[in-house]
């Protein structure tokens, strides 16, 4: 099976995670090639029962929602789509990226739900917007009460926010390519 996407391969992502964790880690890595994801699993049990899907304005929204939905079903856990609104957006070639207002962030979450979930799943799924200048810190705080945190992996393969999560969440962390 080809595990390469337009961004990064699962093998590249696994190698980057291992480098960040170092040799003396208590985290186990589990690769899910069907879902194009790598899960980091701590030795301690997860502190909560909700699966969190971190939604951003990038192209991996569908993959993050799909993976989180499947894992929530496997874990018999509720699903919550979350977005950390920093109050900043960025421009690429004169296109504004990211939601500029909390209302746009809410619309982004509603769109992700409508496009990635069935109507029954949508009715059972929560959505949450946090306002924080540090998306990584906000997601780490949410992870203190979760069964799993699912995020999109950066093209690098590990960006600033995902890098700040690796090895620093209370629950397992899934990086989806």
Residue, then its C-alpha position, 0 to 999 in steps of 0.5 A: x500500500x502506498x502511504x505517501x500523500x502530497x505532504x509527507x509519508x507515514x515513514x517520514x513522519x514516524x522517523x521525525x517523531x522518533x527524532x523528536x522523542x529521543x531514545x529514552x522515551x516512554x511513548x510507543x508508536x503505532x502506525x496506521x497505514x490505512x488511515x495514513x496516521x501515526x499514533x503516539x501512545x503513552x504508558x499511562x492510560x488516557x485521562x478521558x473518554x472523548x476523541x478530539x479532532x483538531x481542525x485547521x484551515x489546511x487540506x487535511x481536514x477531511x483526513x483528520x475528521x475521517x480518522x477521528x470518527x473511525x477511532x471514536x467508533x472503535x473506542x466507543x467514545x464521543x467525538x469533538x471537533x476543536x479549533x484553536x482560534x489564535x486571532x491571526x490568519x496568514x496569507x499565501x500569494x494574497x489568499x488569506x488562510x485561516x479563520x479571521x473571526x470566531x464566527x468563521x472558525x465555527x463555520x469551518x467546524x460546521x463545514x467539516x462536520x457536514x462534509x465528513x460525518x453522517x447526519x446521525x454522527x453530526x448530531x452526536x458530535x460536539x464542536x469547540x472553539x478555544x481562543x489562545x495565542x498558543x495553539x499547542x498549549x491549548x491543545x495540550x490542555x484539552x488533551x488532559x481530558x481526552x482519550x485521543x487527540x487527532x491532528x494533521x501532520x505538517x508538510x515539514x513533516x512536523x510543524x510548530x504546533x504538532x512539534x509542541x504536542x509530540x511527547x507532551x500530551x496526557x492522552x495518545x496523539x495521532x498525527x494524520x498525513 
